[in-house]
Structure formats: structure tokens, C-alpha cells
Amino acid sequence: MRYLLAVVGVLALLVGLVMAAAAKSAIHEIEAGIGFLIFATTIGAVGIMGSIDRLREEQTPLLRILGR
């Protein structure tokens, strides 16, 4: 799931860059900004998911000791 979000984020970044480079009016610049926001959101989600996975891996041995 993280890899899929990372791919979507990179594609959104590329779309944003292309739209910003080819912008002819303000609406195209807004669309480019939306692409950048999608990129930031998806990459942030990938980072959060990675942190949660790391935390879960660190707590698994402790949970086994506690019997949960």
C-alpha cells in the first residue's frame, strides 16, 4: 500500500510540474498547485504508514512477553 501511494504521489508531482510548465492561465496554475498538494499528502501518508509499521515491529516482542 505504501508503494502504491508513493507511485501516486510521484505521478501527481509530475503532473503538477507539467501543468506548471505549460500553464497559460490562472486555472492551470491552480491545477498544478493541486497536483503539488496531492504529492505532499501522499508522501506524508507514506511516511506516517512507515512510522506505524516500525512502531508495530518494535512493540511485537513486548506484546509477546506480556502475553497479548
C-alpha positions in Angstrom: 0.0 0.0 0.0 2.8 2.4 0.8 4.4 1.7 -2.6 1.2 2.4 -4.4 0.8 5.7 -2.6 4.4 6.6 -3.4 3.8 5.9 -7.1 0.6 8.0 -7.0 2.5 10.8 -5.3 5.3 10.8 -7.8 2.8 10.8 -10.7 0.9 13.8 -9.0 4.2 15.6 -8.8 5.0 15.0 -12.4 1.5 16.2 -13.4 1.9 19.3 -11.3 5.3 20.1 -12.8 4.0 19.6 -16.4 0.9 21.7 -15.6 3.1 24.5 -14.1 5.4 24.5 -17.0 2.6 24.6 -19.6 0.3 27.0 -17.6 -1.4 29.5 -19.8 -3.8 30.9 -17.3 -4.5 31.0 -13.6 -6.7 27.9 -13.7 -3.7 25.9 -15.0 -1.6 27.2 -12.2 -4.3 26.2 -9.7 -4.4 22.7 -11.2 -0.6 22.5 -10.8 -0.9 23.6 -7.2 -3.5 20.8 -6.6 -1.0 18.3 -8.1 1.7 19.5 -5.6 -0.8 19.2 -2.7 -1.7 15.7 -3.7 2.0 14.9 -3.9 2.6 16.3 -0.4 -0.4 14.5 1.1 0.5 11.1 -0.4 4.2 11.3 0.6 3.2 12.4 4.1 0.9 9.4 4.3 3.7 7.1 3.2 5.9 8.5 6.0 3.2 8.0 8.6 2.4 4.5 7.4 6.2 3.7 7.7 6.4 5.0 11.2 3.3 3.0 12.3 4.8 -0.2 10.8 8.1 0.5 12.6 6.4 1.1 15.9 4.4 -2.1 15.5 7.5 -4.1 14.8 9.2 -2.6 17.9 6.3 -3.5 20.1 5.6 -7.0 18.9 8.3 -8.7 21.1 7.0 -6.7 24.2 3.4 -7.9 23.5 4.6 -11.5 23.2 6.3 -11.2 26.6 3.1 -9.7 28.1 1.0 -12.5 26.6 -1.2 -10.3 24.5 
